[in-house]
Amino acid sequence: MLGSRIADQGIGWEAAPASGAFEPNSGLRALAEVYAPAWAKQKFVKDFAAAWTNLMDADRFELRK
């Protein structure tokens, strides 16, 4: 997605096509900014596994003390 300045018709800003989808939702945009870079793949996997484990253990009453 490209924007242009009216005065000189130059490029004023650039954004990825998905940026428009995240604009109204700041929480979703923040998550995308954390996990989108290529180097963040391992962080995503680690965080997802922790969240999944938490979710799966939430209804296991024998684990609670």
N, CA, C and O atoms as a DFTB+ gen file, in Angstrom:
260 C
 N C O
     1  1       0.858      -1.151       0.000
     2  2       0.000       0.000       0.000
     3  2       0.911       1.222       0.000
     4  3       1.793       1.333       0.852
     5  1       0.718       2.105      -0.911
     6  2       1.521       3.310      -0.999
     7  2       0.628       4.526      -0.878
     8  3      -0.500       4.532      -1.372
     9  1       1.130       5.545      -0.227
    10  2       0.417       6.808      -0.157
    11  2       1.222       7.841      -0.915
    12  3       2.409       7.636      -1.170
    13  1       0.608       8.924      -1.272
    14  2       1.351       9.953      -1.994
    15  2       1.059      11.326      -1.403
    16  3      -0.029      11.589      -0.891
    17  1       2.064      12.188      -1.490
    18  2       1.890      13.575      -1.072
    19  2       1.280      14.326      -2.246
    20  3       1.705      14.155      -3.388
    21  1       0.323      15.125      -1.972
    22  2      -0.367      15.844      -3.039
    23  2       0.531      16.891      -3.684
    24  3       0.461      17.096      -4.896
    25  1       1.370      17.554      -2.900
    26  2       2.179      18.662      -3.416
    27  2       3.113      18.239      -4.549
    28  3       3.145      18.887      -5.595
    29  1       3.866      17.170      -4.356
    30  2       4.839      16.793      -5.380
    31  2       4.603      15.389      -5.951
    32  3       5.418      14.892      -6.728
    33  1       3.499      14.754      -5.570
    34  2       3.157      13.415      -6.039
    35  2       4.232      12.380      -5.715
    36  3       4.309      11.340      -6.369
    37  1       5.065      12.661      -4.703
    38  2       6.063      11.684      -4.275
    39  2       5.456      10.717      -3.272
    40  3       4.360      10.937      -2.756
    41  1       6.179       9.658      -3.011
    42  2       5.690       8.678      -2.050
    43  2       5.817       9.270      -0.654
    44  3       6.903       9.684      -0.245
    45  1       4.710       9.310       0.076
    46  2       4.704       9.888       1.407
    47  2       4.853       8.850       2.500
    48  3       5.407       9.141       3.559
    49  1       4.375       7.665       2.262
    50  2       4.490       6.582       3.243
    51  2       4.297       5.256       2.542
    52  3       3.724       5.187       1.454
    53  1       4.776       4.219       3.171
    54  2       4.602       2.873       2.646
    55  2       4.096       1.989       3.769
    56  3       4.432       2.205       4.933
    57  1       3.305       1.014       3.434
    58  2       2.798       0.062       4.428
    59  2       2.555      -1.277       3.753
    60  3       2.323      -1.351       2.546
    61  1       2.612      -2.310       4.536
    62  2       2.301      -3.648       4.018
    63  2       0.796      -3.745       3.795
    64  3       0.037      -3.039       4.459
    65  1       0.349      -4.590       2.890
    66  2      -1.091      -4.729       2.648
    67  2      -1.876      -5.098       3.910
    68  3      -3.029      -4.693       4.059
    69  1      -1.268      -5.851       4.805
    70  2      -1.975      -6.259       6.017
    71  2      -2.085      -5.136       7.041
    72  3      -2.863      -5.247       7.988
    73  1      -1.330      -4.067       6.874
    74  2      -1.359      -2.979       7.846
    75  2      -2.747      -2.375       7.992
    76  3      -3.133      -1.974       9.090
    77  1      -3.494      -2.304       6.915
    78  2      -4.845      -1.757       6.983
    79  2      -5.766      -2.602       7.831
    80  3      -6.678      -2.074       8.468
    81  1      -5.548      -3.905       7.852
    82  2      -6.381      -4.796       8.654
    83  2      -6.097      -4.648      10.140
    84  3      -6.988      -4.859      10.963
    85  1      -4.860      -4.286      10.498
    86  2      -4.492      -4.187      11.902
    87  2      -4.730      -2.799      12.482
    88  3      -4.716      -2.633      13.702
    89  1      -4.943      -1.824      11.651
    90  2      -5.078      -0.447      12.126
    91  2      -6.153      -0.260      13.191
    92  3      -5.874       0.379      14.205
    93  1      -7.372      -0.783      13.017
    94  2      -8.398      -0.538      14.024
    95  2      -8.204      -1.329      15.315
    96  3      -8.843      -1.016      16.321
    97  1      -7.354      -2.330      15.316
    98  2      -7.182      -3.173      16.486
    99  2      -5.742      -3.074      16.981
   100  3      -4.860      -3.765      16.473
   101  1      -5.505      -2.217      17.969
   102  2      -4.139      -1.974      18.436
   103  2      -3.534      -3.209      19.102
   104  3      -2.324      -3.422      19.012
   105  1      -4.351      -4.026      19.768
   106  2      -3.827      -5.233      20.400
   107  2      -3.331      -6.230      19.378
   108  3      -2.263      -6.818      19.546
   109  1      -4.098      -6.425      18.317
   110  2      -3.697      -7.330      17.249
   111  2      -2.455      -6.811      16.538
   112  3      -1.566      -7.587      16.187
   113  1      -2.396      -5.518      16.328
   114  2      -1.225      -4.915      15.683
   115  2       0.028      -5.120      16.530
   116  3       1.098      -5.419      15.999
   117  1      -0.106      -4.958      17.852
   118  2       1.042      -5.150      18.743
   119  2       1.546      -6.588      18.676
   120  3       2.754      -6.822      18.642
   121  1       0.626      -7.549      18.656
   122  2       1.028      -8.950      18.534
   123  2       1.722      -9.210      17.200
   124  3       2.728      -9.918      17.142
   125  1       1.187      -8.644      16.152
   126  2       1.795      -8.832      14.830
   127  2       3.203      -8.247      14.780
   128  3       4.091      -8.830      14.159
   129  1       3.414      -7.109      15.422
   130  2       4.738      -6.492      15.422
   131  2       5.743      -7.320      16.216
   132  3       6.934      -7.319      15.902
   133  1       5.272      -8.025      17.242
   134  2       6.170      -8.864      18.039
   135  2       6.544     -10.136      17.286
   136  3       7.712     -10.525      17.267
   137  1       5.557     -10.786      16.663
   138  2       5.787     -12.096      16.068
   139  2       6.068     -12.086      14.569
   140  3       6.419     -13.129      14.018
   141  1       5.930     -10.972      13.899
   142  2       6.096     -10.929      12.442
   143  2       7.535     -11.068      11.950
   144  3       7.752     -11.699      10.915
   145  1       8.529     -10.506      12.642
   146  2       9.887     -10.621      12.099
   147  2      10.347     -12.073      11.992
   148  3       9.935     -12.928      12.776
   149  1      11.199     -12.331      11.018
   150  2      11.680     -13.694      10.792
   151  2      12.400     -14.248      12.018
   152  3      12.304     -15.441      12.303
   153  1      13.116     -13.397      12.742
   154  2      13.866     -13.868      13.906
   155  2      12.961     -14.202      15.092
   156  3      13.441     -14.771      16.072
   157  1      11.677     -13.871      15.037
   158  2      10.766     -14.101      16.152
   159  2      10.069     -15.457      16.092
   160  3       9.203     -15.740      16.921
   161  1      10.429     -16.293      15.132
   162  2       9.753     -17.586      14.985
   163  2       9.883     -18.431      16.253
   164  3       8.902     -19.022      16.705
   165  1      11.070     -18.491      16.821
   166  2      11.290     -19.294      18.020
   167  2      10.503     -18.737      19.205
   168  3       9.995     -19.506      20.022
   169  1      10.396     -17.413      19.311
   170  2       9.610     -16.792      20.381
   171  2       8.135     -17.156      20.224
   172  3       7.459     -17.448      21.210
   173  1       7.639     -17.140      18.996
   174  2       6.239     -17.507      18.750
   175  2       5.975     -18.943      19.175
   176  3       4.984     -19.223      19.849
   177  1       6.863     -19.855      18.781
   178  2       6.686     -21.267      19.113
   179  2       6.694     -21.450      20.628
   180  3       5.850     -22.163      21.171
   181  1       7.633     -20.819      21.307
   182  2       7.733     -20.938      22.761
   183  2       6.490     -20.371      23.448
   184  3       5.928     -21.011      24.338
   185  1       6.061     -19.183      23.043
   186  2       4.884     -18.546      23.647
   187  2       3.608     -19.325      23.339
   188  3       2.739     -19.458      24.200
   189  1       3.494     -19.838      22.118
   190  2       2.316     -20.618      21.746
   191  2       2.241     -21.902      22.562
   192  3       1.173     -22.272      23.049
   193  1       3.373     -22.578      22.710
   194  2       3.397     -23.820      23.488
   195  2       3.022     -23.563      24.942
   196  3       2.295     -24.355      25.541
   197  1       3.506     -22.469      25.513
   198  2       3.167     -22.136      26.900
   199  2       1.680     -21.833      27.038
   200  3       1.042     -22.279      27.992
   201  1       1.124     -21.076      26.093
   202  2      -0.304     -20.752      26.139
   203  2      -1.154     -22.007      25.942
   204  3      -2.175     -22.176      26.608
   205  1      -0.736     -22.883      25.033
   206  2      -1.484     -24.116      24.772
   207  2      -1.474     -25.011      26.015
   208  3      -2.504     -25.580      26.379
   209  1      -0.335     -25.134      26.650
   210  2      -0.231     -25.938      27.869
   211  2      -1.121     -25.364      28.960
   212  3      -1.809     -26.107      29.659
   213  1      -1.109     -24.059      29.107
   214  2      -1.967     -23.405      30.100
   215  2      -3.437     -23.693      29.809
   216  3      -4.204     -23.992      30.725
   217  1      -3.824     -23.605      28.570
   218  2      -5.206     -23.863      28.181
   219  2      -5.598     -25.323      28.429
   220  3      -6.678     -25.595      28.954
   221  1      -4.737     -26.245      28.058
   222  2      -5.040     -27.657      28.228
   223  2      -5.081     -28.070      29.699
   224  3      -5.843     -28.961      30.075
   225  1      -4.265     -27.426      30.528
   226  2      -4.243     -27.742      31.950
   227  2      -5.365     -27.058      32.724
   228  3      -5.604     -27.401      33.882
   229  1      -6.048     -26.113      32.121
   230  2      -7.081     -25.343      32.821
   231  2      -8.243     -26.214      33.292
   232  3      -8.871     -25.891      34.300
   233  1      -8.545     -27.302      32.596
   234  2      -9.672     -28.137      33.009
   235  2      -9.231     -29.461      33.622
   236  3     -10.032     -30.387      33.754
   237  1      -7.980     -29.548      33.991
   238  2      -7.483     -30.769      34.633
   239  2      -7.467     -30.542      36.139
   240  3      -6.479     -30.072      36.704
   241  1      -8.559     -30.879      36.762
   242  2      -8.747     -30.577      38.173
   243  2      -7.816     -31.400      39.065
   244  3      -7.535     -30.998      40.194
   245  1      -7.339     -32.535      38.577
   246  2      -6.448     -33.345      39.407
   247  2      -5.068     -32.692      39.557
   248  3      -4.297     -33.072      40.439
   249  1      -4.756     -31.717      38.705
   250  2      -3.474     -31.029      38.799
   251  2      -3.498     -29.889      39.807
   252  3      -2.445     -29.456      40.274
   253  1      -4.659     -29.408      40.140
   254  2      -4.767     -28.272      41.050
   255  2      -4.583     -28.717      42.494
   256  3      -4.985     -29.811      42.890
   257  1      -3.976     -27.852      43.249
   258  2      -3.766     -28.138      44.678
   259  2      -4.606     -27.251      45.541
   260  3      -4.555     -27.355      46.767
